[in-house]
Amino acid sequence: MRPEISKVFGDPRYLLALGFGSGLSPRAPGTAGSVVAAVLFLGIVQLGLFAYVGLVLATLIGGIFICDYVARDMGAKDPSAVVLDEFVGLWIALICLPEGWYWLPIGFVLFRLFDIAKPWPVGWLDRNLDGGLGIMLDDVAAGVYALGALQLSAYVVSRWMG
């Protein structure tokens, strides 16, 4: 289900929920939203850890209400065009990103894998929570999984490389 373009760019709630239009991608809108989130990450990470975490939390809390409104207005539980949840999930995965350019694409892939595979509790949250809370929390859980896997990978690589 895709909203009208005039609504996306005429209502700031739609603009945010649909990832500045990235959720309108005809193929893999979640991945398209994650790409935009990765680009934005490069700017917001410059703010410092405290501001970064604050922005992620503010986006999560605001996103619950924004995504709830847009999903209800679109008449769907979790419309594929709504990708603000991907922003938050990816940004969680990238908290304290290890040094080296290659960790960003690794974190991106890990987040997408956990978001798509939906291991417990990601899948449970996706199936059992309604509204904006359900839309956001499964991606938060996928982001936490990806964060753990990324940090563990960086630790193992640093120990191995000495």
N, CA and C atoms as an extended XYZ file, in Angstrom:
486
Properties=species:S:1:pos:R:3:atomname:S:1:resname:S:1:resid:I:1 pbc="F F F"
N         0.842       -1.176        0.000 N   MET     1
C         0.000        0.000        0.000 CA  MET     1
C         0.891        1.245        0.000 C   MET     1
N         0.650        2.114       -0.973 N   ARG     2
C         1.446        3.329       -1.102 CA  ARG     2
C         0.547        4.549       -1.011 C   ARG     2
N         0.935        5.527       -0.213 N   PRO     3
C         0.134        6.755       -0.107 CA  PRO     3
C         0.357        7.655       -1.317 C   PRO     3
N        -0.515        8.617       -1.468 N   GLU     4
C        -0.358        9.593       -2.540 CA  GLU     4
C         0.873       10.461       -2.270 C   GLU     4
N         1.565       10.822       -3.326 N   ILE     5
C         2.784       11.642       -3.205 CA  ILE     5
C         2.480       12.962       -2.509 C   ILE     5
N         1.331       13.567       -2.807 N   SER     6
C         0.987       14.851       -2.193 CA  SER     6
C         0.886       14.732       -0.677 C   SER     6
N         0.442       13.577       -0.196 N   LYS     7
C         0.344       13.362        1.241 CA  LYS     7
C         1.735       13.206        1.853 C   LYS     7
N         2.611       12.489        1.158 N   VAL     8
C         3.962       12.252        1.670 CA  VAL     8
C         4.697       13.561        1.874 C   VAL     8
N         4.622       14.434        0.887 N   PHE     9
C         5.381       15.677        0.972 CA  PHE     9
C         4.550       16.851        1.490 C   PHE     9
N         3.277       16.596        1.788 N   GLY    10
C         2.428       17.643        2.332 CA  GLY    10
C         2.190       17.516        3.824 C   GLY    10
N         2.465       16.369        4.401 N   ASP    11
C         2.236       16.125        5.823 CA  ASP    11
C         3.559       15.692        6.445 C   ASP    11
N         4.114       16.480        7.369 N   PRO    12
C         5.417       16.135        7.934 CA  PRO    12
C         5.450       14.770        8.628 C   PRO    12
N         4.300       14.314        9.126 N   ARG    13
C         4.259       12.981        9.748 CA  ARG    13
C         4.508       11.905        8.690 C   ARG    13
N         3.911       12.068        7.528 N   TYR    14
C         4.154       11.125        6.426 CA  TYR    14
C         5.603       11.219        5.948 C   TYR    14
N         6.108       12.437        5.824 N   LEU    15
C         7.483       12.631        5.352 CA  LEU    15
C         8.470       11.890        6.256 C   LEU    15
N         8.280       12.006        7.563 N   LEU    16
C         9.169       11.315        8.503 CA  LEU    16
C         8.936        9.806        8.496 C   LEU    16
N         7.673        9.387        8.605 N   ALA    17
C         7.363        7.950        8.661 CA  ALA    17
C         7.846        7.227        7.415 C   ALA    17
N         7.780        7.879        6.274 N   LEU    18
C         8.186        7.261        5.020 CA  LEU    18
C         9.646        7.575        4.678 C   LEU    18
N        10.418        7.953        5.685 N   GLY    19
C        11.860        8.120        5.507 CA  GLY    19
C        12.230        9.103        4.427 C   GLY    19
N        11.567       10.261        4.414 N   PHE    20
C        11.835       11.300        3.429 CA  PHE    20
C        11.596       10.804        2.008 C   PHE    20
N        10.673        9.870        1.867 N   GLY    21
C        10.297        9.329        0.566 CA  GLY    21
C        10.948        7.999        0.239 C   GLY    21
N        11.939        7.574        1.021 N   SER    22
C        12.631        6.317        0.716 CA  SER    22
C        11.707        5.102        0.851 C   SER    22
N        10.680        5.204        1.667 N   GLY    23
C         9.727        4.112        1.821 CA  GLY    23
C         8.844        3.911        0.602 C   GLY    23
N         8.917        4.821       -0.349 N   LEU    24
C         8.138        4.685       -1.577 CA  LEU    24
C         8.850        3.819       -2.618 C   LEU    24
N        10.030        3.343       -2.288 N   SER    25
C        10.762        2.477       -3.215 CA  SER    25
C         9.885        1.275       -3.590 C   SER    25
N         9.762        0.980       -4.884 N   PRO    26
C         8.913       -0.143       -5.288 CA  PRO    26
C         9.485       -1.501       -4.883 C   PRO    26
N        10.768       -1.569       -4.646 N   ARG    27
C        11.409       -2.818       -4.203 CA  ARG    27
C        12.168       -2.547       -2.915 C   ARG    27
N        12.015       -3.424       -1.962 N   ALA    28
C        12.760       -3.386       -0.693 CA  ALA    28
C        12.741       -2.006       -0.033 C   ALA    28
N        11.549       -1.484        0.301 N   PRO    29
C        11.499       -0.165        0.932 CA  PRO    29
C        12.230       -0.115        2.273 C   PRO    29
N        12.259       -1.219        3.016 N   GLY    30
C        12.996       -1.247        4.276 CA  GLY    30
C        14.489       -1.062        4.069 C   GLY    30
N        15.005       -1.672        3.036 N   THR    31
C        16.424       -1.517        2.705 CA  THR    31
C        16.693       -0.105        2.210 C   THR    31
N        15.792        0.429        1.402 N   ALA    32
C        15.951        1.810        0.923 CA  ALA    32
C        15.944        2.785        2.106 C   ALA    32
N        15.041        2.566        3.044 N   GLY    33
C        15.012        3.401        4.246 CA  GLY    33
C        16.289        3.267        5.054 C   GLY    33
N        16.818        2.055        5.135 N   SER    34
C        18.063        1.834        5.870 CA  SER    34
C        19.246        2.530        5.209 C   SER    34
N        19.235        2.605        3.880 N   VAL    35
C        20.303        3.319        3.167 CA  VAL    35
C        20.258        4.803        3.534 C   VAL    35
N        19.065        5.399        3.533 N   VAL    36
C        18.942        6.807        3.914 CA  VAL    36
C        19.374        6.990        5.374 C   VAL    36
N        18.982        6.057        6.239 N   ALA    37
C        19.386        6.129        7.647 CA  ALA    37
C        20.903        6.063        7.795 C   ALA    37
N        21.563        5.238        6.976 N   ALA    38
C        23.025        5.128        7.029 CA  ALA    38
C        23.687        6.439        6.609 C   ALA    38
N        23.139        7.080        5.581 N   VAL    39
C        23.678        8.365        5.136 CA  VAL    39
C        23.500        9.410        6.243 C   VAL    39
N        22.309        9.446        6.854 N   LEU    40
C        22.071       10.394        7.947 CA  LEU    40
C        22.963       10.098        9.150 C   LEU    40
N        23.238        8.815        9.381 N   PHE    41
C        24.132        8.414       10.474 CA  PHE    41
C        25.470        9.138       10.377 C   PHE    41
N        26.006        9.245        9.169 N   LEU    42
C        27.311        9.879        8.979 CA  LEU    42
C        27.332       11.318        9.496 C   LEU    42
N        26.190       11.984        9.455 N   GLY    43
C        26.106       13.337        9.995 CA  GLY    43
C        25.817       13.370       11.482 C   GLY    43
N        24.858       12.575       11.924 N   ILE    44
C        24.466       12.671       13.336 CA  ILE    44
C        25.501       12.080       14.288 C   ILE    44
N        26.320       11.162       13.809 N   VAL    45
C        27.365       10.602       14.674 CA  VAL    45
C        28.389       11.683       15.043 C   VAL    45
N        28.482       12.727       14.225 N   GLN    46
C        29.411       13.826       14.499 CA  GLN    46
C        28.990       14.655       15.710 C   GLN    46
N        27.746       14.486       16.156 N   LEU    47
C        27.236       15.263       17.291 CA  LEU    47
C        27.809       14.805       18.632 C   LEU    47
N        28.397       13.618       18.662 N   GLY    48
C        28.894       13.053       19.913 CA  GLY    48
C        27.917       12.014       20.440 C   GLY    48
N        28.405       11.154       21.317 N   LEU    49
C        27.615       10.019       21.791 CA  LEU    49
C        26.352       10.444       22.528 C   LEU    49
N        26.453       11.406       23.430 N   PHE    50
C        25.290       11.829       24.217 CA  PHE    50
C        24.179       12.358       23.311 C   PHE    50
N        24.520       13.246       22.391 N   ALA    51
C        23.521       13.808       21.469 CA  ALA    51
C        22.989       12.737       20.527 C   ALA    51
N        23.882       11.841       20.088 N   TYR    52
C        23.470       10.750       19.193 CA  TYR    52
C        22.416        9.874       19.864 C   TYR    52
N        22.701        9.423       21.072 N   VAL    53
C        21.755        8.568       21.796 CA  VAL    53
C        20.458        9.332       22.069 C   VAL    53
N        20.570       10.601       22.400 N   GLY    54
C        19.374       11.423       22.617 CA  GLY    54
C        18.512       11.525       21.375 C   GLY    54
N        19.141       11.697       20.226 N   LEU    55
C        18.405       11.773       18.969 CA  LEU    55
C        17.733       10.436       18.640 C   LEU    55
N        18.443        9.340       18.894 N   VAL    56
C        17.856        8.016       18.654 CA  VAL    56
C        16.642        7.812       19.551 C   VAL    56
N        16.764        8.145       20.828 N   LEU    57
C        15.630        7.995       21.762 CA  LEU    57
C        14.461        8.901       21.383 C   LEU    57
N        14.762       10.139       21.006 N   ALA    58
C        13.701       11.062       20.591 CA  ALA    58
C        13.003       10.556       19.332 C   ALA    58
N        13.772       10.021       18.392 N   THR    59
C        13.187        9.479       17.164 CA  THR    59
C        12.342        8.254       17.478 C   THR    59
N        12.809        7.420       18.393 N   LEU    60
C        12.032        6.247       18.803 CA  LEU    60
C        10.706        6.664       19.424 C   LEU    60
N        10.744        7.550       20.384 N   ILE    61
C         9.516        7.966       21.075 CA  ILE    61
C         8.577        8.692       20.119 C   ILE    61
N         9.107        9.660       19.380 N   GLY    62
C         8.272       10.359       18.403 CA  GLY    62
C         7.776        9.427       17.319 C   GLY    62
N         8.631        8.477       16.919 N   GLY    63
C         8.271        7.530       15.867 CA  GLY    63
C         7.110        6.635       16.239 C   GLY    63
N         6.983        6.305       17.509 N   ILE    64
C         5.841        5.487       17.948 CA  ILE    64
C         4.541        6.196       17.591 C   ILE    64
N         4.471        7.476       17.883 N   PHE    65
C         3.250        8.245       17.618 CA  PHE    65
C         3.078        8.550       16.130 C   PHE    65
N         4.173        8.915       15.472 N   ILE    66
C         4.122        9.244       14.045 CA  ILE    66
C         3.720        8.023       13.222 C   ILE    66
N         4.381        6.894       13.475 N   CYS    67
C         4.085        5.673       12.717 CA  CYS    67
C         2.685        5.161       13.021 C   CYS    67
N         2.237        5.325       14.257 N   ASP    68
C         0.876        4.925       14.610 CA  ASP    68
C        -0.135        5.731       13.795 C   ASP    68
N         0.067        7.040       13.729 N   TYR    69
C        -0.852        7.894       12.969 CA  TYR    69
C        -0.876        7.503       11.490 C   TYR    69
N         0.309        7.380       10.890 N   VAL    70
C         0.394        7.110        9.459 CA  VAL    70
C        -0.178        5.728        9.136 C   VAL    70
N         0.135        4.729        9.946 N   ALA    71
C        -0.399        3.383        9.694 CA  ALA    71
C        -1.920        3.369        9.786 C   ALA    71
N        -2.465        4.019       10.796 N   ARG    72
C        -3.929        4.087       10.931 CA  ARG    72
C        -4.550        4.829        9.747 C   ARG    72
N        -3.910        5.943        9.365 N   ASP    73
C        -4.428        6.730        8.252 CA  ASP    73
C        -4.388        5.935        6.947 C   ASP    73
N        -3.374        5.078        6.801 N   MET    74
C        -3.256        4.248        5.604 CA  MET    74
C        -4.121        2.988        5.701 C   MET    74
N        -4.654        2.716        6.891 N   GLY    75
C        -5.515        1.554        7.071 CA  GLY    75
C        -4.765        0.230        7.054 C   GLY    75
N        -3.531        0.236        7.577 N   ALA    76
C        -2.720       -0.988        7.595 CA  ALA    76
C        -2.021       -1.114        8.948 C   ALA    76
N        -1.737       -2.359        9.350 N   LYS    77
C        -1.061       -2.596       10.633 CA  LYS    77
C         0.373       -2.074       10.605 C   LYS    77
N         1.119       -2.416        9.573 N   ASP    78
C         2.520       -2.013        9.444 CA  ASP    78
C         2.839       -1.871        7.956 C   ASP    78
N         2.451       -0.728        7.373 N   PRO    79
C         2.668       -0.549        5.937 CA  PRO    79
C         4.152       -0.624        5.585 C   PRO    79
N         4.466       -1.283        4.489 N   SER    80
C         5.873       -1.434        4.087 CA  SER    80
C         6.513       -0.085        3.771 C   SER    80
N         5.713        0.903        3.416 N   ALA    81
C         6.256        2.222        3.106 CA  ALA    81
C         6.741        2.960        4.355 C   ALA    81
N         6.262        2.573        5.517 N   VAL    82
C         6.690        3.200        6.771 CA  VAL    82
C         8.061        2.627        7.141 C   VAL    82
N         9.077        3.488        7.095 N   VAL    83
C        10.458        3.027        7.314 CA  VAL    83
C        11.193        3.793        8.414 C   VAL    83
N        10.503        4.645        9.137 N   LEU    84
C        11.161        5.348       10.235 CA  LEU    84
C        11.688        4.354       11.268 C   LEU    84
N        11.029        3.221       11.398 N   ASP    85
C        11.494        2.173       12.309 CA  ASP    85
C        12.854        1.628       11.879 C   ASP    85
N        13.110        1.564       10.586 N   GLU    86
C        14.425        1.137       10.092 CA  GLU    86
C        15.504        2.140       10.487 C   GLU    86
N        15.164        3.414       10.479 N   PHE    87
C        16.132        4.438       10.894 CA  PHE    87
C        16.585        4.154       12.328 C   PHE    87
N        15.614        4.002       13.222 N   VAL    88
C        15.931        3.793       14.633 CA  VAL    88
C        16.687        2.483       14.829 C   VAL    88
N        16.222        1.426       14.196 N   GLY    89
C        16.889        0.132       14.343 CA  GLY    89
C        18.331        0.178       13.881 C   GLY    89
N        18.585        0.768       12.721 N   LEU    90
C        19.958        0.858       12.219 CA  LEU    90
C        20.805        1.737       13.128 C   LEU    90
N        20.254        2.863       13.561 N   TRP    91
C        21.024        3.757       14.431 CA  TRP    91
C        21.380        3.080       15.750 C   TRP    91
N        20.507        2.223       16.255 N   ILE    92
C        20.836        1.451       17.458 CA  ILE    92
C        21.986        0.500       17.146 C   ILE    92
N        21.906       -0.173       16.016 N   ALA    93
C        22.964       -1.116       15.621 CA  ALA    93
C        24.319       -0.433       15.511 C   ALA    93
N        24.330        0.842       15.167 N   LEU    94
C        25.582        1.551       14.904 CA  LEU    94
C        26.101        2.358       16.095 C   LEU    94
N        25.443        2.247       17.259 N   ILE    95
C        25.932        2.947       18.449 CA  ILE    95
C        27.348        2.449       18.748 C   ILE    95
N        28.238        3.381       19.001 N   CYS    96
C        29.651        3.060       19.294 CA  CYS    96
C        30.270        2.222       18.183 C   CYS    96
N        30.026        2.631       16.954 N   LEU    97
C        30.561        1.931       15.793 CA  LEU    97
C        32.082        1.846       15.897 C   LEU    97
N        32.639        0.648       15.740 N   PRO    98
C        34.104        0.500       15.815 CA  PRO    98
C        34.808        1.320       14.732 C   PRO    98
N        36.083        1.604       14.970 N   GLU    99
C        36.912        2.350       14.007 CA  GLU    99
C        37.113        1.525       12.743 C   GLU    99
N        37.070        2.178       11.615 N   GLY   100
C        37.292        1.526       10.323 CA  GLY   100
C        36.048        1.650        9.453 C   GLY   100
N        36.258        2.056        8.209 N   TRP   101
C        35.143        2.312        7.294 CA  TRP   101
C        34.286        1.080        7.075 C   TRP   101
N        34.859       -0.111        7.153 N   TYR   102
C        34.165       -1.361        6.828 CA  TYR   102
C        33.117       -1.752        7.866 C   TYR   102
N        33.155       -1.171        9.073 N   TRP   103
C        32.169       -1.557       10.095 CA  TRP   103
C        30.781       -1.019        9.781 C   TRP   103
N        30.680        0.107        9.083 N   LEU   104
C        29.361        0.635        8.720 CA  LEU   104
C        28.605       -0.323        7.794 C   LEU   104
N        29.190       -0.778        6.681 N   PRO   105
C        28.441       -1.740        5.862 CA  PRO   105
C        28.187       -3.070        6.583 C   PRO   105
N        29.104       -3.486        7.451 N   ILE   106
C        28.867       -4.719        8.206 CA  ILE   106
C        27.683       -4.530        9.145 C   ILE   106
N        27.637       -3.396        9.841 N   GLY   107
C        26.503       -3.102       10.725 CA  GLY   107
C        25.196       -3.014        9.953 C   GLY   107
N        25.245       -2.418        8.779 N   PHE   108
C        24.071       -2.311        7.916 CA  PHE   108
C        23.540       -3.703        7.561 C   PHE   108
N        24.430       -4.570        7.102 N   VAL   109
C        24.034       -5.929        6.697 CA  VAL   109
C        23.505       -6.717        7.889 C   VAL   109
N        24.178       -6.609        9.031 N   LEU   110
C        23.703       -7.319       10.225 CA  LEU   110
C        22.294       -6.865       10.609 C   LEU   110
N        22.062       -5.551       10.597 N   PHE   111
C        20.726       -5.054       10.934 CA  PHE   111
C        19.685       -5.586        9.956 C   PHE   111
N        19.973       -5.505        8.661 N   ARG   112
C        19.004       -5.979        7.672 CA  ARG   112
C        18.735       -7.475        7.851 C   ARG   112
N        19.771       -8.260        8.130 N   LEU   113
C        19.588       -9.703        8.332 CA  LEU   113
C        18.679       -9.987        9.524 C   LEU   113
N        18.927       -9.323       10.656 N   PHE   114
C        18.078       -9.549       11.833 CA  PHE   114
C        16.661       -9.020       11.613 C   PHE   114
N        16.525       -7.920       10.877 N   ASP   115
C        15.199       -7.361       10.610 CA  ASP   115
C        14.404       -8.275        9.686 C   ASP   115
N        15.064       -8.885        8.724 N   ILE   116
C        14.378       -9.762        7.770 CA  ILE   116
C        14.126      -11.146        8.371 C   ILE   116
N        15.127      -11.711        9.054 N   ALA   117
C        14.994      -13.064        9.618 CA  ALA   117
C        14.044      -13.103       10.812 C   ALA   117
N        13.979      -12.013       11.542 N   LYS   118
C        13.093      -11.868       12.702 CA  LYS   118
C        13.219      -12.995       13.734 C   LYS   118
N        14.439      -13.210       14.279 N   PRO   119
C        14.561      -14.203       15.351 CA  PRO   119
C        13.797      -13.715       16.590 C   PRO   119
N        13.495      -14.656       17.482 N   TRP   120
C        12.797      -14.255       18.718 CA  TRP   120
C        13.651      -13.262       19.480 C   TRP   120
N        13.140      -12.188       20.020 N   PRO   121
C        11.752      -11.750       20.084 CA  PRO   121
C        11.342      -10.805       18.955 C   PRO   121
N        12.209      -10.599       17.956 N   VAL   122
C        11.890       -9.662       16.878 CA  VAL   122
C        10.570      -10.058       16.204 C   VAL   122
N        10.445      -11.315       15.802 N   GLY   123
C         9.233      -11.784       15.145 CA  GLY   123
C         8.022      -11.727       16.060 C   GLY   123
N         8.220      -12.064       17.323 N   TRP   124
C         7.110      -12.018       18.284 CA  TRP   124
C         6.593      -10.598       18.425 C   TRP   124
N         7.500       -9.633       18.565 N   LEU   125
C         7.103       -8.225       18.678 CA  LEU   125
C         6.358       -7.781       17.425 C   LEU   125
N         6.851       -8.188       16.267 N   ASP   126
C         6.231       -7.828       14.993 CA  ASP   126
C         4.801       -8.360       14.901 C   ASP   126
N         4.603       -9.591       15.347 N   ARG   127
C         3.276      -10.225       15.240 CA  ARG   127
C         2.298       -9.813       16.336 C   ARG   127
N         2.797       -9.486       17.517 N   ASN   128
C         1.908       -9.344       18.671 CA  ASN   128
C         1.672       -7.932       19.176 C   ASN   128
N         2.459       -6.974       18.754 N   LEU   129
C         2.235       -5.595       19.178 CA  LEU   129
C         1.606       -4.812       18.037 C   LEU   129
N         0.615       -4.025       18.368 N   ASP   130
C        -0.089       -3.240       17.354 CA  ASP   130
C         0.345       -1.783       17.390 C   ASP   130
N        -0.029       -1.065       16.363 N   GLY   131
C         0.188        0.372       16.295 CA  GLY   131
C         1.648        0.747       16.184 C   GLY   131
N         1.906        1.989       16.527 N   GLY   132
C         3.253        2.517       16.421 CA  GLY   132
C         4.260        1.781       17.286 C   GLY   132
N         3.824        1.296       18.442 N   LEU   133
C         4.719        0.542       19.322 CA  LEU   133
C         5.206       -0.729       18.634 C   LEU   133
N         4.304       -1.453       18.007 N   GLY   134
C         4.676       -2.667       17.290 CA  GLY   134
C         5.549       -2.386       16.086 C   GLY   134
N         5.233       -1.314       15.375 N   ILE   135
C         6.024       -0.937       14.201 CA  ILE   135
C         7.472       -0.667       14.612 C   ILE   135
N         7.648        0.050       15.710 N   MET   136
C         8.991        0.465       16.112 CA  MET   136
C         9.769       -0.616       16.862 C   MET   136
N         9.125       -1.355       17.764 N   LEU   137
C         9.881       -2.210       18.675 CA  LEU   137
C        10.522       -3.428       18.035 C   LEU   137
N         9.929       -3.973       16.976 N   ASP   138
C        10.613       -5.112       16.340 CA  ASP   138
C        11.927       -4.665       15.710 C   ASP   138
N        11.971       -3.447       15.193 N   ASP   139
C        13.223       -2.945       14.615 CA  ASP   139
C        14.217       -2.547       15.697 C   ASP   139
N        13.710       -2.094       16.835 N   VAL   140
C        14.598       -1.837       17.974 CA  VAL   140
C        15.281       -3.139       18.383 C   VAL   140
N        14.502       -4.224       18.488 N   ALA   141
C        15.069       -5.524       18.868 CA  ALA   141
C        16.076       -6.002       17.816 C   ALA   141
N        15.759       -5.844       16.534 N   ALA   142
C        16.706       -6.221       15.479 CA  ALA   142
C        17.979       -5.381       15.578 C   ALA   142
N        17.822       -4.104       15.914 N   GLY   143
C        18.978       -3.232       16.095 CA  GLY   143
C        19.846       -3.649       17.267 C   GLY   143
N        19.210       -4.089       18.354 N   VAL   144
C        19.968       -4.560       19.520 CA  VAL   144
C        20.739       -5.832       19.163 C   VAL   144
N        20.096       -6.753       18.469 N   TYR   145
C        20.803       -7.956       18.004 CA  TYR   145
C        21.998       -7.580       17.127 C   TYR   145
N        21.775       -6.685       16.187 N   ALA   146
C        22.857       -6.286       15.277 CA  ALA   146
C        23.973       -5.573       16.034 C   ALA   146
N        23.608       -4.751       17.010 N   LEU   147
C        24.610       -4.078       17.840 CA  LEU   147
C        25.478       -5.101       18.555 C   LEU   147
N        24.840       -6.097       19.173 N   GLY   148
C        25.593       -7.141       19.864 CA  GLY   148
C        26.503       -7.917       18.925 C   GLY   148
N        25.977       -8.299       17.768 N   ALA   149
C        26.772       -9.063       16.800 CA  ALA   149
C        27.926       -8.223       16.252 C   ALA   149
N        27.673       -6.944       16.021 N   LEU   150
C        28.715       -6.052       15.503 CA  LEU   150
C        29.825       -5.861       16.531 C   LEU   150
N        29.447       -5.596       17.773 N   GLN   151
C        30.446       -5.380       18.817 CA  GLN   151
C        31.238       -6.658       19.093 C   GLN   151
N        30.560       -7.801       19.099 N   LEU   152
C        31.244       -9.077       19.296 CA  LEU   152
C        32.226       -9.335       18.146 C   LEU   152
N        31.790       -9.055       16.924 N   SER   153
C        32.669       -9.225       15.761 CA  SER   153
C        33.889       -8.328       15.866 C   SER   153
N        33.691       -7.085       16.271 N   ALA   154
C        34.810       -6.155       16.396 CA  ALA   154
C        35.769       -6.619       17.494 C   ALA   154
N        35.236       -7.140       18.569 N   TYR   155
C        36.081       -7.650       19.652 CA  TYR   155
C        36.921       -8.828       19.173 C   TYR   155
N        36.267       -9.760       18.495 N   VAL   156
C        36.975      -10.951       17.995 CA  VAL   156
C        38.051      -10.543       16.996 C   VAL   156
N        37.729       -9.642       16.089 N   VAL   157
C        38.692       -9.188       15.089 CA  VAL   157
C        39.869       -8.482       15.781 C   VAL   157
N        39.588       -7.644       16.778 N   SER   158
C        40.668       -6.929       17.455 CA  SER   158
C        41.568       -7.883       18.231 C   SER   158
N        41.001       -8.924       18.813 N   ARG   159
C        41.796       -9.926       19.544 CA  ARG   159
C        42.628      -10.758       18.558 C   ARG   159
N        42.023      -11.093       17.432 N   TRP   160
C        42.684      -11.919       16.442 CA  TRP   160
C        43.806      -11.146       15.752 C   TRP   160
N        43.520       -9.883       15.447 N   MET   161
C        44.501       -9.056       14.727 CA  MET   161
C        45.578       -8.532       15.691 C   MET   161
N        45.286       -8.598       16.980 N   GLY   162
C        46.245       -8.265       18.020 CA  GLY   162
C        46.462       -6.832       18.233 C   GLY   162
